[in-house]
Amino acid sequence: MQNNFWQDIVKRAYDMDRPLFILAPMADVTDCVFRELIAKYSKFGTKESLLDVFWTEFVSADGLCSPVREVLKRDLVYSDKEHPIVAQLFGSNVENMRNASKLCAELGFDGIDINMGCPDKSIEKQGAGAAMMKNPENARAIIRAAYDGARDAKKEIPISVKTRIGYNKIEYKTWLEEILKEPITTLIIHFRTRKEMSLVPAHWELAREIIDYVHSLRPDLIIIGNGDVLDITDGIKKYKETGIDGVMIGRGIFGKPWLFNAIGFEPTLKQKFEILIEHTHNFEKTLGDSLIRIINSDGRITEKVVPGKSFAIMKKHYKAYINGFTGAKEFREKMMQCNNATEVEKILREFIKENFVL
Ligand SMILES: Cc1cc2nc3c(=O)[nH]c(=O)nc-3n(C[C@H](O)[C@H](O)[C@H](O)COP(=O)(O)O)c2cc1C
């Protein structure tokens, strides 16, 4: 039987007269550490949370089928608290997509999403991301491969596609018509063209006509809109105006892991700093360098440092968390000089001591 988590969450959102709220995939932002924080502060899994689905950052299907597989699998780490969670893959090689999809299904993901919208040149060079829009035949084969891969793992999990409304210009009909022939359950549509990158406001004014068009071909398809949804209030407004099934929020979550908390939890500056300290330590512990012990053939034990993710990733978060108070700019600059969690905690604690009555 098909294990389609979408049916349950669509029903729940419908009963509450609200859109589905989905966390957008963002490379080097929504990693397992940030997602864990989002789950905690957005109270995921409780009635107080409006978040319905987690998404991983995108992962290369080719990479998952190569010797760097073990390193890339770090981007597929998730906790039990994050279900339902969808793994996002990119790639244009059919065989690799099938194998990568099988792996994701074996790892217990609830769905597989294929990136067909990323404008990054290094991704497009591989024929993946937004370049898929130029080669619908291959795009269709890639969807089938993801579908078959999950079934190779004996998992009937749903497949979705995240794409845009055209390549150089707004021209979604022929493109969507092609991919909708394949067995996808859900379409995530970023209301911008590839050429527009994120430089112009998302074309939410087209949402209704795109929904009508998609439903004329596939009445059952779940449609998620993406682009410039700021927060819960904005998501509900867009849902009421367009009738879209759900919204996917990306940049709105920066520096606000509590965004999906339904009761509108707004932390004090001191609480924000405590969350930032927690975030930094968790990042270092989970994604920083790690020491592994290797037992050699002669029985000797040697230690090896496996390099982790760059600490520079945390600095993107600092920009988002540290704002809205006098001296924020100078303080942010100070934070940018830090290179590990101990240094970060030290200057944040000093700031807390100087500025708050404890
Ligand atoms: C730093 C960053 C990384 C991103 N990485 C991905 C990715 O891995 N996969 C993907 O499909 N989209 C990625 N995106 C695009 C977002 O998922 C989303 O489509 C886009 O930001 C528009 O939504 P927003 O206005 O809510 O941010 C990324 C965007 C940003 C800003």
PDBQT file of the ligand as one rigid body, heavy atoms in Angstrom, charges set to zero:
ROOT
HETATM    1  C1  LIG A 401      20.724  29.956   0.842  1.00  0.00    +0.000 C 
HETATM    2  C2  LIG A 401      19.690  29.273  -0.028  1.00  0.00    +0.000 A 
HETATM    3  C3  LIG A 401      19.861  27.948  -0.374  1.00  0.00    +0.000 A 
HETATM    4  C4  LIG A 401      18.911  27.298  -1.183  1.00  0.00    +0.000 A 
HETATM    5  N1  LIG A 401      19.058  25.965  -1.441  1.00  0.00    +0.000 NA
HETATM    6  C5  LIG A 401      18.076  25.302  -2.118  1.00  0.00    +0.000 A 
HETATM    7  C6  LIG A 401      18.115  23.890  -2.271  1.00  0.00    +0.000 A 
HETATM    8  O1  LIG A 401      19.011  23.197  -1.773  1.00  0.00    +0.000 OA
HETATM    9  N2  LIG A 401      17.100  23.317  -2.981  1.00  0.00    +0.000 N 
HETATM   10  C7  LIG A 401      16.077  24.037  -3.523  1.00  0.00    +0.000 A 
HETATM   11  O2  LIG A 401      15.176  23.470  -4.138  1.00  0.00    +0.000 OA
HETATM   12  N3  LIG A 401      16.008  25.363  -3.368  1.00  0.00    +0.000 NA
HETATM   13  C8  LIG A 401      16.971  26.005  -2.667  1.00  0.00    +0.000 A 
HETATM   14  N4  LIG A 401      16.848  27.344  -2.450  1.00  0.00    +0.000 N 
HETATM   15  C9  LIG A 401      15.637  28.051  -2.913  1.00  0.00    +0.000 C 
HETATM   16  C10 LIG A 401      14.554  28.046  -1.810  1.00  0.00    +0.000 C 
HETATM   17  O3  LIG A 401      14.138  26.733  -1.492  1.00  0.00    +0.000 OA
HETATM   18  C11 LIG A 401      13.320  28.862  -2.255  1.00  0.00    +0.000 C 
HETATM   19  O4  LIG A 401      12.811  28.291  -3.438  1.00  0.00    +0.000 OA
HETATM   20  C12 LIG A 401      13.643  30.321  -2.503  1.00  0.00    +0.000 C 
HETATM   21  O5  LIG A 401      14.473  30.846  -1.484  1.00  0.00    +0.000 OA
HETATM   22  C13 LIG A 401      12.362  31.165  -2.580  1.00  0.00    +0.000 C 
HETATM   23  O6  LIG A 401      11.605  31.029  -1.398  1.00  0.00    +0.000 OA
HETATM   24  P1  LIG A 401      11.637  32.150  -0.219  1.00  0.00    +0.000 P 
HETATM   25  O7  LIG A 401      11.279  33.457  -0.849  1.00  0.00    +0.000 OA
HETATM   26  O8  LIG A 401      10.632  31.674   0.783  1.00  0.00    +0.000 OA
HETATM   27  O9  LIG A 401      13.042  32.170   0.311  1.00  0.00    +0.000 OA
HETATM   28  C14 LIG A 401      17.793  28.013  -1.674  1.00  0.00    +0.000 A 
HETATM   29  C15 LIG A 401      17.641  29.356  -1.325  1.00  0.00    +0.000 A 
HETATM   30  C16 LIG A 401      18.551  29.985  -0.511  1.00  0.00    +0.000 A 
HETATM   31  C17 LIG A 401      18.334  31.432  -0.135  1.00  0.00    +0.000 C 
ENDROOT
TORSDOF 0
